[in-house]
Amino acid sequence: MASYLLARPLNNIYEYLAGVCYNFDQQQILNIHYAAAYQLSKYQYPTRLQNYSPTVEILDIPNKFVARRIKPTNFKNVEIQEWMKFSQYENHSIIQDPNLYNKSYDKFGGFIELDWWPSLRTGNWRLYEKALREHIEADKEIYDVLAGVSNSIAVPSYENVCRENYTMIDVIYRDNQKIPLYVWQYLKSLKETNGTDVVVIGVNSAFSDFYKEKDLIFCTDICHQLDWLKSAQATFHYKTLGLIFCCDANEVKLSKRLEGIPMASSKPINSGAQLLPLPMKRPKEEYDDFNEPIRMET
């Protein structure tokens, strides 16, 4: 894992865009921390990213982080090859809605992209991000957003020619690379009156029919309780459009099912979940993925 600060010089200061945790083993983004606010808001960048100062500049990012193209021939397992003929995954940005996407991200190539299942990306996830954007504008909302990917998609492997029983095996291609099962966004409202932080989770798999529901949806779904999401969520359980469920952030933390989510404890988080590991102004304090101070146990 490695953490990066996305910033650019602007009139002798830095314009802070986002913080990114990148998984070099999988050659894919793990999470990105950015801001989502209404158009006239002065709040454009995540809370306290200014605590960190850029050090070494990475040049020629599009050529260092090349977008991936997955083909059935990339899979060594013949059974996986057959399954993947029916599900073509595509590389696109983790942030899909054009109004939530910062045009400066265009320069980062495959750095902030993931392997999307098209039915989720253009189906329910599009409806979700559209509802989020409309909610932000209508309610003058401001969010710090932590978006990420986790787990690995799997396909059924049958035990005999009668195809009666099967087990789920991870889809692995090239050099032990995997396609994420979950795409998620952790919404942290900066308004104190909004109550619970929410994690919205999309199932990035064409093979959800082969899973038990409890194995996919691991926390209490509260999408229907969010006023701004009530219209869009009507199709969230249609598997052909990509399953989506929403959960209390604390319940997700306790489940420990999503990599890159802040941990539900007062202990320092591990390096795999940190966005930016070296605070420059307060070296004695630790911060979570939203740069909130973590209380240290004595």
N, C-alpha and C positions, 0 to 999 in steps of 0.2 A: 504494500500500500504506500501511496505517497500523497501528500496534501499540497494543494496549489492555491494561490491567491490570484484571481483574475482581476487585474487592474491595468489602467493605462495612464500615462502622464498627461496632465491637463493643466496648463498655466502654472508650471512648477510645483504642482501637487499631484496626488494620485486620485483618479476616479475609480472607486472600488465597485466592481461588478458582481462578483460572487466568490465563494470559496468552494473548491472541488476536492473530493477524495477520489483518487484513481486507483483501480485495481490492476496492477501490471501483470499479475498471473493470468487474469482473464482478458487482459487488454481491453478493458471496458470501464466506464465510469461506475463508481460505487454510489456516490451521492453528490449533490450540489446544493449549496446554501445561497439563496437569493431573496430579493424583496419583491413583493407584489402589492402595488398601491394604485389608487385611482389616479387618473391622468393629471390632475392639477396638484396632486400632493407633492410636497417637497421631499418626502421620504422615498428615495429611489434605490437605496442600497442597504444591505443587511445590517442589523444592529451590531455596532462596535467592531466591524471588520477593520476599522481604522486602528485597532489595537496592534495590528500587524503591519510590518513594513516589507515591501517586496525586496528580495535580495538578488538572486541570480535570475536574469531574464532568460526565458526559453524561446529560442528563435525557430522559425520555420515549423510552427506547430502542425499545419495541415499535412506535412510530409512525415512528421514524427508520429502523429496519431491518425493513421489512415482509416477511413471508413471501411467496414467489413462488408463483404458480400458472401452470403452462405449459399452453397449449392449442395444437393444430395451427395455428390461425390466427395464432399469434405468429411463425410462420416465413415469411419472404418467398419462399424458394425452394420452388417447387411440388413438386419431387421430395422434398425434406425433409418437407414437409407430409404427403405420402402415407405415407412411412415412419413418421412419428411418430404416425399414427393407430393404429398397432399397439403403441405403447409409451408409456404415460402415465407421466411422471415426477412425483414428489411431493416436497414440501418437508418435511423432518424434521430433527431434531437430528443432528449429527455423532456424538454419543454415544447409542447406542440402548438398551443394556441398562439396565433401571430401577435395578439395584443399583450400576451404575457412574456413573449420571447423578445429579448433584447437583440437588436440588429447587430450589436457588437459581437454576439456569439458566432456570427457567420465566419469569423476568422479562425475559429478553433477546430474546424474540421471534425474528425471522428472523436475528438477529445470528450465531447459531452453527448455522444450518441450511444444508442443501445440497439440490440436486436429486437425489433418490435414485431409482434404478430399483427398484421394489417387490420384484421377484424376488430381488435381491441383499439388500436390507434385511431382508426377512422370511424369506429362505432361508439361504444359507451364512453371511452376516454375523451373523445372529442366533445360529446355532450356534457361530460363533467367539467372540462376546462372552460367550455363556453359558459356554463352556469356560474362557475367561479368568477370568471371575468365580469359577467353582468352583475353579480352580487357585489363585487369590489367597487364597481362604478356607481351602482344604485345606492349602496349603503355607505359610500365613502370609507370603505374598509382598507385596512393596512395589515398585511401579513408578512412575517418572516416565514419563508418556505424552505423546508428541507425535503428535496426530492431524491429518490434513489431507486435502486433495484436490489433484488435479493433472491436467493434460492436458485433452483435450476429446474427447467421443464423436464418432464419424463414422458416416455411412451410405454404402452403395454408390451410385455414380452410373454408370449404364450408358452406354456409348459409342454404342450403336445400338439400333434397335428389336428386334433379335434377342436382346438381353440376353446377349451372349456374354462381353464383357469389361467390367470396371468398375474404377473408382478410388474410393477412400474420400474423402469430402468432410466437413469439419467441420460439425457441427450448430450453426448460429448463429441466435439469435432476438433480437427487440427490438433494442436498441442494442449490437450486437456482443457479446452475452452468450452464454456457452457452458455446456454441461452437463459436469461433470467425468467423465473416463474412469476415473480411479482414486480410490478412497477408501482411506486407509492409516493404520496406527498403528505408531509407532516405540516399542517397549517397552524402556525402560532400567531394568534391575533395580538396586535399591540394595543388593542382597546381592552381596558381592564374589566369592562362590563360584559364581555362576551362569554365568560365562563370557560368551559372545557375546550382544551386543544384537541384537534381531530386529525386522524390519519386516514386518508382515502387510499384504498388499495385496489389495484387492477390485476386480474389474473391473465398473464401474458401467454396463455397456452391454448392451442387448438384442440387439446386432448383432455379438456376438463371433464368430459363425460365419463372418463375412465377412473376418475378420482372419487372417493367418498367426499361428500360435501364438507364434513367435519375436518377432513384433511386439508381442504383448501381454505375454508372460512374459519379462522382460529380465534375469533373474538366476536363480541356481540355487535351485530350490524345496526348502526344508528343513522344510516343515510336518510331514512324517512323522517327523522326528528329534526333535520336541518331545514329550516324554512326555505332557504335559497336553493336547496337541492331537490325539493319535493317534486317538481315537474320532471326534471331530468332523470331522477332515480327510478322512474316507472319501468325502464327497460334494463336496469342494472343486473337483473338475474337472468336475462336472456343470454345463454351461453354463446350463441352465434355472434353476438355483438361484444363479447368479452365481459366476464363477470366483474363487478365492482362492489366492494363493501366498504363501509366507513366505521371506524371504531374510536372510542376514547383513547387518547394517546397513552394514558397511564396503563390501560389494559394491554395495549400493544407492547409497551416496554416490558411489562411483567411476563408476557408470553415468550419473549426472547426468540421470536420467530423471524424477525426481520433484521438482517445485517445492516449496520449503519445507523440504526435508530439510537438516540441517547439512552443510556442505561437507567433503569429505575432504582437507583441507589445513590447514596452520598459519596460513594467511593469514586476515585478518578476513573474515567473511562479509558478503555484500551486504545492503542494507536490505530486500530482498524476502524474505530468509530469517530476519530477526531478529524475535523476538517483542517485546522491550522494549528500545528503542534507547538509553535514557539511564540507565545505572547511576548511582545517586546516591551510593553510598559509596566506590566505587573507580573514579573517572573515567578512570584511565590504563589500565584493563584492558578487553579485549573479551571477550564471552561468546557461546557458541553457543546453539542453540535450547533446550538443557537447562541454560543458565546455567553451563556449565563454562568456566573460563578458557581462552582461546585463546592459544597461544604466538605471539608476534610475531616475524617474521623480521627479522634485522639485516643 
